[in-house]
Amino acid sequence: MNGRRRWPWLLVLVAVGVWFGWRALQRQSAPPAAAAARRTPPATKPAGPVDLVKHDGAAIDFSSGRAVIKNSPADRAAVARAVQSMDEAAKDVTFEPAATPPPPAKPAPAKP
C-alpha cells in the first residue's frame, strides 16, 4: 500500500524537475542580442523649445525624440498640401455665438 501512495508524488516531483530544467536551459540558450532587446532603452532628454515663428512653414519632425527642422522643397510642398486640405475641410464650419450667462442671483434680504 505504501508503494501506491508514493507513485503520484514521484510523478509530481519529476514533472517539477523537468520544468525547472527546461526553464534553466531556455534562459541559458537566449542569445545576448535577445537579452539586450528585452532591456528598455535609456530615456532621452526632452527636446528643447522650438521657435515656431522662426521656422514658419517648415516641417518639424519629433519622431526621433528631438525637434528636427525639415525645410526641403518636398517638405514645404507637403505642408502646403496639408494646409490646403485643412482649409477646405474647415471652410463650411461655423460656430454659434456663445450663450450669454444669466445674471447673478440677487442675495436674499437679511432676516431681522
CNS distance restraints for C-alpha pairs under 8 A (distance, minus, plus):
assign (resid   1 and name CA) (resid   5 and name CA) 6.83 0.50 0.50
assign (resid   2 and name CA) (resid   6 and name CA) 6.60 0.50 0.50
assign (resid   3 and name CA) (resid   7 and name CA) 6.54 0.50 0.50
assign (resid   4 and name CA) (resid   8 and name CA) 7.87 0.50 0.50
assign (resid   5 and name CA) (resid   9 and name CA) 7.51 0.50 0.50
assign (resid   6 and name CA) (resid  10 and name CA) 6.12 0.50 0.50
assign (resid   7 and name CA) (resid  11 and name CA) 6.45 0.50 0.50
assign (resid   8 and name CA) (resid  12 and name CA) 6.31 0.50 0.50
assign (resid   9 and name CA) (resid  13 and name CA) 6.17 0.50 0.50
assign (resid  10 and name CA) (resid  14 and name CA) 6.16 0.50 0.50
assign (resid  11 and name CA) (resid  15 and name CA) 6.11 0.50 0.50
assign (resid  12 and name CA) (resid  16 and name CA) 6.19 0.50 0.50
assign (resid  13 and name CA) (resid  17 and name CA) 6.11 0.50 0.50
assign (resid  14 and name CA) (resid  18 and name CA) 6.12 0.50 0.50
assign (resid  15 and name CA) (resid  19 and name CA) 6.17 0.50 0.50
assign (resid  16 and name CA) (resid  20 and name CA) 6.22 0.50 0.50
assign (resid  17 and name CA) (resid  21 and name CA) 6.12 0.50 0.50
assign (resid  18 and name CA) (resid  22 and name CA) 6.06 0.50 0.50
assign (resid  19 and name CA) (resid  23 and name CA) 6.11 0.50 0.50
assign (resid  20 and name CA) (resid  24 and name CA) 6.16 0.50 0.50
assign (resid  21 and name CA) (resid  25 and name CA) 6.26 0.50 0.50
assign (resid  22 and name CA) (resid  26 and name CA) 6.21 0.50 0.50
assign (resid  23 and name CA) (resid  27 and name CA) 6.34 0.50 0.50
assign (resid  24 and name CA) (resid  28 and name CA) 6.33 0.50 0.50
assign (resid  25 and name CA) (resid  29 and name CA) 6.02 0.50 0.50
assign (resid  26 and name CA) (resid  30 and name CA) 6.49 0.50 0.50
assign (resid  30 and name CA) (resid  34 and name CA) 6.44 0.50 0.50
assign (resid  30 and name CA) (resid  35 and name CA) 6.93 0.50 0.50
assign (resid  31 and name CA) (resid  35 and name CA) 6.68 0.50 0.50
assign (resid  32 and name CA) (resid  36 and name CA) 6.23 0.50 0.50
assign (resid  33 and name CA) (resid  37 and name CA) 6.18 0.50 0.50
assign (resid  34 and name CA) (resid  38 and name CA) 6.41 0.50 0.50
assign (resid  35 and name CA) (resid  39 and name CA) 6.83 0.50 0.50
assign (resid  44 and name CA) (resid  65 and name CA) 7.36 0.50 0.50
assign (resid  46 and name CA) (resid  65 and name CA) 6.94 0.50 0.50
assign (resid  46 and name CA) (resid  66 and name CA) 6.98 0.50 0.50
assign (resid  47 and name CA) (resid  65 and name CA) 6.60 0.50 0.50
assign (resid  47 and name CA) (resid  66 and name CA) 4.72 0.50 0.50
assign (resid  47 and name CA) (resid  67 and name CA) 6.08 0.50 0.50
assign (resid  48 and name CA) (resid  66 and name CA) 7.78 0.50 0.50
assign (resid  48 and name CA) (resid  67 and name CA) 7.67 0.50 0.50
assign (resid  50 and name CA) (resid  67 and name CA) 7.27 0.50 0.50
assign (resid  51 and name CA) (resid  55 and name CA) 6.64 0.50 0.50
assign (resid  52 and name CA) (resid  56 and name CA) 5.87 0.50 0.50
assign (resid  55 and name CA) (resid  69 and name CA) 7.75 0.50 0.50
assign (resid  57 and name CA) (resid  76 and name CA) 6.73 0.50 0.50
assign (resid  57 and name CA) (resid  79 and name CA) 6.87 0.50 0.50
assign (resid  58 and name CA) (resid  69 and name CA) 6.70 0.50 0.50
assign (resid  58 and name CA) (resid  70 and name CA) 6.08 0.50 0.50
assign (resid  58 and name CA) (resid  71 and name CA) 5.06 0.50 0.50
assign (resid  58 and name CA) (resid  75 and name CA) 7.19 0.50 0.50
assign (resid  58 and name CA) (resid  76 and name CA) 6.28 0.50 0.50
assign (resid  58 and name CA) (resid  79 and name CA) 7.41 0.50 0.50
assign (resid  59 and name CA) (resid  69 and name CA) 5.96 0.50 0.50
assign (resid  59 and name CA) (resid  70 and name CA) 5.04 0.50 0.50
assign (resid  59 and name CA) (resid  71 and name CA) 6.23 0.50 0.50
assign (resid  59 and name CA) (resid  75 and name CA) 6.27 0.50 0.50
assign (resid  59 and name CA) (resid  76 and name CA) 7.22 0.50 0.50
assign (resid  59 and name CA) (resid  79 and name CA) 6.90 0.50 0.50
assign (resid  60 and name CA) (resid  67 and name CA) 6.09 0.50 0.50
assign (resid  60 and name CA) (resid  68 and name CA) 5.55 0.50 0.50
assign (resid  60 and name CA) (resid  69 and name CA) 4.66 0.50 0.50
assign (resid  60 and name CA) (resid  70 and name CA) 5.98 0.50 0.50
assign (resid  61 and name CA) (resid  66 and name CA) 7.67 0.50 0.50
assign (resid  61 and name CA) (resid  67 and name CA) 5.72 0.50 0.50
assign (resid  61 and name CA) (resid  68 and name CA) 5.04 0.50 0.50
assign (resid  61 and name CA) (resid  69 and name CA) 6.39 0.50 0.50
assign (resid  61 and name CA) (resid  70 and name CA) 7.06 0.50 0.50
assign (resid  62 and name CA) (resid  66 and name CA) 5.37 0.50 0.50
assign (resid  62 and name CA) (resid  67 and name CA) 4.98 0.50 0.50
assign (resid  62 and name CA) (resid  68 and name CA) 6.49 0.50 0.50
assign (resid  70 and name CA) (resid  75 and name CA) 6.53 0.50 0.50
assign (resid  71 and name CA) (resid  75 and name CA) 5.81 0.50 0.50
assign (resid  71 and name CA) (resid  76 and name CA) 6.21 0.50 0.50
assign (resid  72 and name CA) (resid  76 and name CA) 6.25 0.50 0.50
assign (resid  73 and name CA) (resid  77 and name CA) 6.12 0.50 0.50
assign (resid  74 and name CA) (resid  78 and name CA) 6.20 0.50 0.50
assign (resid  75 and name CA) (resid  79 and name CA) 6.22 0.50 0.50
assign (resid  76 and name CA) (resid  80 and name CA) 6.17 0.50 0.50
assign (resid  77 and name CA) (resid  81 and name CA) 6.17 0.50 0.50
assign (resid  78 and name CA) (resid  82 and name CA) 6.16 0.50 0.50
assign (resid  79 and name CA) (resid  83 and name CA) 6.15 0.50 0.50
assign (resid  80 and name CA) (resid  84 and name CA) 6.14 0.50 0.50
assign (resid  81 and name CA) (resid  85 and name CA) 6.07 0.50 0.50
assign (resid  82 and name CA) (resid  86 and name CA) 6.17 0.50 0.50
assign (resid  83 and name CA) (resid  87 and name CA) 6.10 0.50 0.50
assign (resid  84 and name CA) (resid  88 and name CA) 6.17 0.50 0.50
assign (resid  85 and name CA) (resid  89 and name CA) 6.19 0.50 0.50
assign (resid  86 and name CA) (resid  90 and name CA) 6.13 0.50 0.50
assign (resid  87 and name CA) (resid  91 and name CA) 5.90 0.50 0.50
